[in-house]
């Protein structure tokens, strides 16, 4: 901080002491999904290009690894299970100077048991025969 105050007039970047904020989006953004469904998280750094950053993902404070290669801004769960339930956050690491963004607010994922459809065969026959 002292360096930035001293060099405020010499280095324009020091005028911006605030780190950019990570924002996480969940698709679908339903409050609950069912086992077997796909959910995608995307991490955006406010005002920045995704290619300038590497991304770190956390679930309940613990690191998680994306399915894809590298540290991308997309984290996809292709066959959700109840163990995937939790609070997810992301953080960016700028490739050029290795500075971290602010962490995103958490997004809560709730995975319920398998979706099932109850069918009443008698009712269905009545509809067909009527």
Secondary structure, DSSP 4 states (H G I P E B T S, - for coil): -HHHHHTTTT-GGGG--SPPBEEEEEES--S-EETT--EEEEEEETTS-GGGEEEEEEETTEEE--SSSS--SEEEESS--GGG-EEEEEEEEETTT-PBPBPPPPEEE-EES-------HHHHHHHHH-
